[in-house]
Amino acid sequence: MDSVIHYLDPNAVASVRFDPDAIWVGLNSDTALIPDSAIIFKDLPNPGWSVEDFSDEGRILPMDSARDPDWYRQEQQWAPWTPTSFLLNEKPWYDELGTAVPVKERTDGWCMAKQQRDICVVDLIRAQECVRGIAEFDDRLSCRAKVPKFFPTSRLAKVHASRKLAQIDAARAKRSVLEAITFLLWWSSVMIDWESRVHDAITENGNAFISTVKSKRGVLCDLERDWPRINVPLYIQNKIPFFYIWNFEARVDARFSRLNPALNLTYWATRQGKPLTLSADIKEEDLSKIARQAITLDNFFQDVFAYYNPINPIIHPTFSTFIIDFEGWRRCPINHTTEPVEHLVKLYYYGVFKEDDDERYHTIVFWHWRKRKPANEYLRCQYKMGLPGEEHATTIRELYKFEYAPTGDTLFHLETGLIVGKPTLDSKSAPLLQRIGDDTILATEPERMDESVDSTDDDYDTIKFETVPDALFHPRAINSPAAWIRHNNEKLAKAHRNAENNHTSGGLLLQSHSPISLMDPYFTAHERPDIMFRRMLRDDAAKITYTESTWSAPGFAWNAEFLDTACLFITDVESEARLRYWANCWDTITNVRRLLTIAIEHGIKFHLALSPHHIRQFRPRVIDSLDRSSAASLYGTSFQEQSLAASDNMVTFCTAYLTRMNDLLRRPHARAFIAEGGQYSWIARCWTGTRLVEEFMSGPSIQVTVHNRGFYDSASENASYLTHDSVSDQEKDALLGYCPGVHGCAGRWLFPPADISLVAAFYIDAFMAAAVAKLDQLL
């Protein structure tokens, strides 16, 4: 590694903390700042505060996002700048989060004392007017940006039913001022000349707040989820504590090599000439390989000089021009007066695409992260963050993430920058009980209606100034932090006990997907018997069926005609029980589309079969001659499936296996692996991504519609005479990497065979992930 360590140049020094349930890494930050309960809130929806979330003094327990580092939220990109201490001799009232404000008892309740109210009104108006001034007068802030919610000053005089409710309202006013200051800190960090676009009064008030801030809160990140949007260089530059979980997914993903804690600690130990002993939990077998990967990446997890294309397509002046600023982002139109195409051609690679198959209209898309490689090696290392003549990447990332960065709801094509997946609310990757148990969340009717309406570009003409809601959430609302930790405390304690027992016994710690009910049974005095029965059935059934999804299906649309015509063909009672349970016990599963999407996510085995007289309507009108000729031999009676050949060299065998997968998973009927569920669906998705899922949703393949092959139900006792795509037993064996034994020896498997996977169904994802990781190491 000595030859490449000079070019690593990590952003900051890493500190590592080992918890029973997570490995935390901080960059130039003390991991002791991370609350012990932080891991519980990783998947918490946007917090909806209930009365149980506050102490009597108005402090939020157990994890206060105004004091403790909180998880990255794309709608609050400014939150990491939240001030936690001030350079003032006396603490301002809005920094006294754990201290009660003076309140006065009245005949009809409690309200804030007038003297305190007058002080609060002044600071609220000053801070919130700064935010409004930036949002209204600085056009560099995107109209899609979310600004802190405003706290109406008139609410400070409200009379509350109890002293605690009065303190809670005061606490929300404190946090509104802190959020406004946070927004000012963030904007002044992104735009150095922010004062030039606003009135002098806003500049004066804003600087008065900014100059008093001493330290900032920081942010927690899940790299796999947040990497397209987080701005690590900006955090380090502005001394924002940055923490992330170092788990298996991050460790095996090469794009996170620069954040590998073993590499970071080794780098600084080498530079400082100090001895280093790494913990076994983060120690790497081949640190030189990780170092070589790291020097090819920039600070936005992109391999900037890996792409090369010697052909430069011809550019016509009439072509529409776009640029994709970061990998996975939406394309952005280019202003030719500020960014001439001739200049961009020298810096970045690009592609020319047809629009709607019309030869007259083309689109040019420049790929900002695919930089043209300088000839000199030193220049390649220097310009990894930016080439001469281009705007600073950290500013671009922060300004344009609102409009162009992918979200949990929208994904974009890597090269065209167009939408390729837009999952609905039904298919988010949240746990299943959370997704289909929305009736436990108490929200007002207008809020529910707003969430159900699709937003359009017209909705983002101006920034919306929302108000802090007056009402609190119900204590049992699933996004109430108090309810969340109450229902997950037992789960976390059990995980700790299991981890300690496994470490003590030296056994293999396996990931269990066994369900835990998120809601404790409770009874309502006048609950109708049918509602009570369904609720109790749901809680009991959660013990015998999956309640969490380890994968979320993309937002591809089902073929409506296919769903209307096909029959649901289920071959085993376990799959039927799970589907009947979801269909009958959850109010939010209102159609077969959602039911079958959930079945795909959980690897449930089912088929969509057609009767013979319906097959013709799904036959493609045009079939490529190459597809027809190759499929004719594939579906002929003389076709013999070749088995994988055994090899003493594991690398040779794995290479042969991947070559075979390249052929097997491109066959027209390969979509049937998704219908097979279990390990077959998992491996097929591992090698092909979402392609086979999309094909399965679109309808039958030419195996059925053209060549009259596949499965035909005519030999069973209760024959249905239905047909569907199918894969042979030999193809299933090939997918699992089976090679027959020779000289009387037993055959070998690359992945666990079906009989083992059925027994260890709860651990199938852990088995498969480990197998794929080992395969990557061998290759």
N, C-alpha and C positions, 0 to 999 in steps of 0.2 A: 504493500500500500504506500510505501514511501514515495514512489514516483507520482502519485496522484494526490497525495494529501495536501500538497502546496496549493492546489486549485480548489479545495473544498470551500474554504472561506464561509463557514456557517454564520447565520445571522447573529446568534447569541449563544451564551453558555447554557447548557441544559442542566436542570436539576430533576431528580427522579424520586418518586414516592411510591412505595409498594403497599397497596391496600389489599385486603382479602378478596375484594371484588373488582379491582382495577389497578392498572399501572398508570400513574399520572406522570406527565412530563411537563415541565415549565421552562420557558425560554426567558432568561434574565429575570426570573420570577421565583418567589419562594412558594413551593408547593404546599407549605403549611397553611396558606391562605385558603385553600380549597376546603369547603365544608365537608364533614364526614358524610352528610346525607346527599351530596351532589349527584352521585350516580343514580339515585332513585328518580331524580327529576329529569333525566336525559331525554325521555320521550314524553314529558308532560306537555300537553297542548298549551296554548297561550293562557297564562294564569288568569283565573277568574276568582277574585278574592271573596271569601266568605267571612262571616263574623268569627269563625273558629281559627282563621289564619292570623288574627291579631291578638296581641296581649292586651291587658287592660290599659297600658300606656300607649298603645297604638303601634307597637313594633310587630313586624311580621316574623312569624316563627314557622319552621325552624331555619329557613334559609331566606334571607332578605336580599332581594336582587339589587337593592340600593346600597348594600354593604358588602355582600359576598359575591365573588365571581360567579356569574350565571352562564347558562348555555347560550350559544349563539342563536339569535333569532333573526331571520332575514327581514322582518318588518321593523326591527329595531336595531339597525346596523350601527347606530350611534351609542348604544347602551354600554359598550366596553369603556367609554370615556366617563362613566358616572363617577363624580368626585366622592372620595371617602374621607378626606380630611382637608382643612382649609388653613391658609396662612393668616389667621386672624387671632388677635389676643383673646377674643371671646367668641365662643361658638355661635354662629347664626342660628336662628330658631329652626330653620329647615334642615340643619345638620343634627339637631337633637332628636334623633329617631327613637331613642329609648326613653325619652323623658316626656311626661305628660304635659300638655299645655294648660294654662289656667282656664277653667270652665266655670260657668255660673249656673246655679240651679234656679229654675223658674217654676211657676205654678204648673205649667204644662210640659215640663221636661228640662233638658240640659242644653246649653249652647256655649260657644266660645266667649270668653270675657271680652268686652269691647276694646280695652286697651291692647290686648293681644291681637284682636281682629284687625285693628287699624295698622299694626306693624305688618301683618301677613298680607293685607291687601296691597300695600305699597310694593313689596317684593314680588308678589304674584304678577301684578300688572307690568312691572319693569321686565321681569324674565320672559313672560309670555309675549310681550310686545316685540322683544328681540327676535323670537322665533317667527312671529308673524311677519315682521319686516323682511327677514331673509327670504321667507317663502314667497312673499308677494313681489319683491323688487329684484331679487337675484335670479335671473333666468337660467343660470347654470345648474340650479337645483331642479331635478327632474320633477315633472308634474305627477309622476307615479310614486314619488318618495312619500314615506310615512313620517309625519312630524309628531312630536309628543302631543298627547291629548291635553286640552285646555281645562283648567279647573275654574268654574265660574266663581267670581269673588262674592257674588250674592249668596252663595251657599254657605259661606262662613257664618252667616247670621242665622242659619237654620236651627230650629229647636228639635232635639232628638229625644227619643223615648228613654234613653239611659245614658249614664256617664260614659260607658264604653263606646257607644255609637258616636258620641260627640268626639271622643279621642280618635276614633277610626277616621272620621271625616277630616280631622286636623292632620292626621298622618298622611292621608291622601293628598292634602294640600301641600305638605312638606315635599312629598315625592314629585309633585307636579313642578315645583320650583327646581328641584334637583334634575329632573328630566330636561327642563328648559336649558339649564346650565350645561348639562351633558351635550345637548344638541349644539350649543354654541362652541363648546370645546372641540367637538367632532368637526364641525364645519370650518373652524379656524385652522384645524390641522390639515384639512384637505385643500382648502383654498387660502393661500397665504395672504392674498389681497382681498379678503372678504369685506373689509371696510369700504372698499371703493364703490360697492354697488348699493349701499344702504345709507340712510340719513345719518347725520352726525349724532343725533340723540341716541339712536340705536347703537352706533359704534361706541359711544361713551358708556352707555349702560352695559353693553356686552363686554367691553374690556374691564369694567369694574368687577364683573362677576368672574371672568376668566383669570384675572391676575391674582385672585385670592385662592385658587385651587392648588393644593399641594400634591395629593396622590389620587390615583384613579383605580377603579374597581377591577377591570380586566374581564376576560372572557374564557369560557370553557368550550372546547370544540370536539366534535366527533368527525375525524378527518374524512371518513368515507362519505358522510352525509354533507359536510359543509365545505369541502375543498373548492368547489367552483366559485364560491362567493367570498370566502375569508381573505383578508388582506394582511398577511403576516408581516411584510416589510413595513407597512404603515404602523402596525402595532408596536413593533420593535423601535421604530424611529421616534415614536411619541411616548415611549416608556409605558405602554399598556401591558399589564401582566397577561401573558398568553399561555394557556394550559391546554393540553390535549390528552386523550386516552390513547395509550399504546397497546392495542389489542391485536388479535391474530390477523384480522382483516387488514389493518394498517401495516403490519409487519411483512406480509407477503405481497403487498402492492408496491411495485417498483417506483411508482410516482411519489411515494412518501419517503424515499431513501434519504433525502436531505434532512428529514426530521428524525431519523433513526437515533435513539438516545445512545446506543453503543458506539456509533460512529462519531457523534458529537463529543462524547466524553473522551474517546480515544484521541480525537483531533487535539483537544485542548491539553490533554495530558502529554502528548507528543510535543506540542509547541512549548509547553512550560517545563518539559523534562522531568515530569513527576511520575512515580509509579502508579499503576491503575489496576484494580481488581474489579471486574464486572460481575454483577449478580447473574446467577444462572437464568433468571427470568428474562433478561434482555441480551444475554450473550449470543453472538452470531458465529456460525461455523465458518463462513467465508466473508469476512469483513472487507476484503479487497474487492470482491464482486460488488458489494453495496457501495463502496467508495467510487468505483467506476461508473455505476449508475447515477450516483449523486452529482458528479461533475457535469453530467449532460443535462441536468434539470435546472430550471430557474426557480425563483421563489414562489411561483404560482403553480408548481407541480406540473410543468410542461417541459417536454423534451424539445428544445427549440431548434437544434441543428440536426435532428434525425431525419427530416424530410428532404428529399432531393428529387427534382424533376428537370431534366435537361431541356424539355420542350416548353417554350413560352407561347401559349395560344395568342393568336392575333387579336388585338383590341381595336374595335371600331368606335368612333366618337359617339355613336348613337346608343351604345350599350349602357344599361343601368349599372352603376358601380356601388358596391357595398364592401364593408370590411367586418370581419369577425375578430373582435379584440382579444378574446381568450378562448381556449379550448372548451367546446360545449356551449358557447354563448350564442345568442341570436345575432343575426347579421344587422349591421347598422348602415344606413345610407351615407354616402360620402359627399361632402360639399367640394366640388372641383376647384372652387376659388381658393379654399384654404388648404386643400390637400390634393395637389395635381397628381393625376394618375401616373405620369412619367416618374415622379418622385417615389411613389409607392412601389412601382415595378422594380426599382433598384433595391428596395429593402426587403420585400416579402414575396413569397410564392403566391400564386393565384390560380383560380379556375374559372372557366367560362361555361355557363350552363344555359340550356334552352328553357324558355318559359312556356309552359303548356304546349310543348311540341310544335311551337310556331317558329319556323326558320328565320322569321324577320326580327324577332325579339330575343335578345340574349342578356344575360346578367353576368357581370364580373364580380367575383367574390375574392377579396384579398384575405389571407390568413395571417393575422398579426403575429401569432406565436410560431409560425413557420418562417423564421427569418432566413434570409440568404446567408450562407456561412462565409465569413471573412477568410481570406487565404491564410492569414497569419494565425498560429495557434494562440498566441498571447491575446490577439484581438478577439478571438472567439470566447476566451474566458472573460475578457473585460466587458464585452458587449452582450453577455448572456442576459443581463437585466434590461438592456436597451441599446439600440443602435444609434449612431450619430444622426441627429435631425428628427428624431421621433419624440413625441410627448411622453412624459414620465408615466410608466405603467401603473404605479400606485394611484395616481390621480385619476387615470382613466377607469380603473377598476372600481373606485369608490363612487365616481360620478354617474357611471352608466349601468351599475349593477341593478338598479331598480327596473330599468326597461329591458335590458338585454341578457341578464344572467338567468340561468335555469333555476327553477324552483322545484319544490316537491310536487307541483301540479303540472309543470310544463318542461319538456325536454326538447332540445334542438339538434338538428342534424349536424354532424361534425364539419362537413364541408360546405353545404348550402346555407346553413344557418336558419333553416325553416323548421317549423314545429313537426316533430315526429311522434310525440306522445303527449297526450293531455289527459291524464287519468281524472276520472270524476271523483267526487267525494267518496264513492263506494269503494274505490280501489287504492286508497292511500295505504302506505306501508305501516300504519299504526297497528297495534295489537287488535285482534279480531273483536274482542269484547268491547274495546273502545270504539271501533268502527261501526259495529252493529248495535251497540247499546246507547245510541245517542239520546234515547229517551231519558237517560239519567242526568243529562245536562240541562240545567234550568236556564232558559234564555227567553227573552221577550219575543213576542210574535213578530215585530218588525225586524229583529235581528235574524230570525229564521228565514224570513222572506228575502232579506238582502242577500243571505248566503246562497240562496237557491237560484238567484238570477245571475246569468253570465254577464261579466263586465265586457264592455267594448271600449274602443279607443276614445269615443266621445266622453266616456266616464272620467278620463284623465286629462281633460283640458286645463283644469286648475287643481291645485293641491287642496285636499279636503281637510278642514280643521274640525276634528272630532272633539267631543266633550267627554270628560271623565264621567262615566255613568253614576247616577245617584244611588241606584239600588245595588245591593251586594248579591252575590251568587248564593244559591242554596248550599248549606254545609255538605250535602251529599253529591254536589256537582262533581263530575269526574275530573274537571280541570281546576278544582279547588286544591291548592297545595296541601292543605291540612287533610282533606279526604284522600288525596293521592298517597301521602306518606302513611296514613293510617292503614290503607288497604295493601300497601307494599311493605310495611314493616315486617310482617311475619315472613313474607317471601324473602326479604333481604337477610333476616336472621337465620332462616333455614339455609340459605346459600352459604352464609359464613360457617355454619356448623358443618355442612357437607364438605366445604373446602378444607377446614381444619381436620376433619376425620380422614379425608383422602390423603392429605399431606402426612398425617400421622401414620397411616397404614401403608403409605407408599404406593397406593393404588392409582389407577389411571382416572383422572378427573374427566368425566364425560359431560357433555352439555345435554341436559334434560329439557325436553319440550313439554313435559307434563303440565297440565293446566292448573291454574290457581284462580279461583273466582275472585273478581275484583270488588264485588259488592257483598257485604255481610247480609245475611237474611234479616229482614225486619218486617214487622207487620203494621199495617195501617188499620185503624179502628173500623172503618167502613169500606174496606176493600172488597170488591166483588169477587165471588168464588172463582170465576173463570180467569180473572187477572191473577189472583193469588196462585192458582194451579199452574199457570204458564210461567210465573216468576220462579216458583219453587222447582218446577221441572227444569227450567233453564239453569238454576244453580246446581242442581243434582247432576244434570247431564254434562255440565262443564267438567265433571270429574272423570268422564269416560270418553270425552272427545276433545280434539284440539281446540284451544281457545286463542291461540296466538299464531300469527302467520310469520314465517321466516323469509318470505319473499312476497312482493306485491306485483301483481300482473300489470303490464303496461296498459295505457289507455286506448288500445286498438278497439275498433268497433266490431261487434259481432255482425255477421251477415244475417240481417233480419229475416230474409227469405229462407235461409238455411235453418234458423231456429224454429220458424213457423212450420216447416215441412218435416224436419227430422224428428225421430223418436229417441228418447233418452234410454240408452241400453246399458244397464248396470249388471255386472256379472257376480258380484260378491255382496254378502249381507252387511259387511262392515261399512262399505261405501254407501250403501243404501241407507243405513241407519244414520250416518253422519249427515247426508243430504236431507233426509226427512227431518232431522232435528233442527237444522238451520232453517229450513223452509217453514216449519211449523211453530218455532219458538221465538223467532225474532221478527218484530213488527217491521223493521226497516228493510228486510229482504222482501221486496214487493214484486219482483219479476224474475224470470228464469235467467236473464242475463247476469244479474248479480250473483245468483246462486251458483251458476256454472263458473263464473270468474273466481269465486271463493274456492270452488272445487279444484280449479287449476292451481291456485296458489298453494293449496295444501297437498297437492299430488294425489288427489282422489282418482281412482280408476273409473272411468266411464267413457262411453262412446255415443256419438250422435249418428244414428243409423237411418238409412233411407229405404223406403219400399221400392221395388223395381220400377214402377211406373213414374216415380219422381226423379229417377237418376238423370234422365235425359235433360231436364231443365237446368242442371248444373254442369252439363258438358261444355267445355270451352269451345268457342266458335273457331278459334285459330290455334293450332298446335304447331310449335316449332318442329321442323323436319328432323333436327338433331334429337330433340326430346322424343319424338315419335319412334325413331329408329333405335335409340338406346333403350327406351322403355319397352319396346317390343321384345328385345332379347331378355330384358330384366324380368318381364312377366310371362315369358314363354315357359312351357312345361319342362323344357330341357335345362333350364337354368339351375346351376348348382352354386350354393353359397360356399365360398372358400373360408376355411378356418384360419385363424392367426397361427403362424408358425412359432414354435418355441425357440428361444435364443438364450444362450448363457450370458450374453451382454444385455443388461437391462436397458441401457440407452438405445441400443439397436431395436429392442422389442418395442419400447415406447414410441420411437420414431415410426416404426411400422404401424403401430396402433393408431397414431394420429393421422397417418396417410390413409388408413382404412376409414377413419371417421370422416375425413374429407369427402370420401366417396359415399359412404353410407348415409350421412345426414344431409346429403344433397339430392337423394332420391325423392321422387314426387310424393311417395307415401310416408316419408320420414316424420311427417306431422303426427302420425299415429303413436309415436313415442310419448307425446304429451298426453294422449288419452290413456296410455298404459299406467300413468301415475307413478308414485313411488320413486325408486332409484332410477328408473328409465327416464322419467320426465326430468329429474334433477340433472342427470348427466347430459341429456340432450340440450337442456337450457344452458348448461355450463359451457358447452362447445359452440353453440349457435346463437347465444344471446336470446333475443325475443323473436327471432325470425320464425321458428317453428310454431310458437304460440300464435303469432299473427296468421300463419297459414292455416292452423287448425281452426281458428275462429272464422276464417273466410269460407270454408266449405270443404267438400270432399276433393281428393286428388284424381288424376287421370287413371290411377290404379282401378278405381271403381267406375268412373264415368266413361272411360274410353276402352279400357282393356278387360273390363268385367272380372277383375280379380279382387282380392281382399277377402274379408270374412263374409260368409253368407249363412244365415241361421236357418238351416233346413233340416238338420239331422237331430236336433234336440227333441225332447219329448213334447214340449209345448212350442213348436217351431213358430217363429214370427215372420220368417221369410224376409228379414231385413238384412241390409248389407252396409258395411262401413270399411274404411281403410284399416289395414292391419299390418303388423310386422311379424316376421317368422321367428320361431324360436332361435334359429341360427343367427338372425340379425340381433336379437336381444343378447345372445351370448357374446357376439362381437362388440356390442356397445359396452358390455361389462369387462371387455378385455380378456375373454376366455381363450386359452389355447389348450388343445387336447394333450394329454400326456403321451409319452413315448416309452417303449421298452417296459411296459407294465407300470409306469409311474402315473400317479394321479395328475389330472389337469391342473392348470394354474389360472388364477383370476387377478386382474388388475384392480377391480372394484369388488366389493362384497357381493356374492351371488344372491339370487332372489330369496332363497330359503333363510339365509342369515339376516338379510335386511328385514324380512317380515317379523322375525323374532325381536330384532333390535330396532323396531320402528321409531321409537322415541329418540334414538341417537343417530338416525340416518344422515342428518345434515353434518354432524360432527365427523362421522366416518368419511363422507364424500369430500368434505372440505380438506381433511387431512390427506386424502389420497391425491387430490388435485394439486395440493401444495407440494407433495413429494414428487409428483410427476414434473412440476415446474423446476424443481431443484435438479432433477436428473437431466433435463434438457437445457 
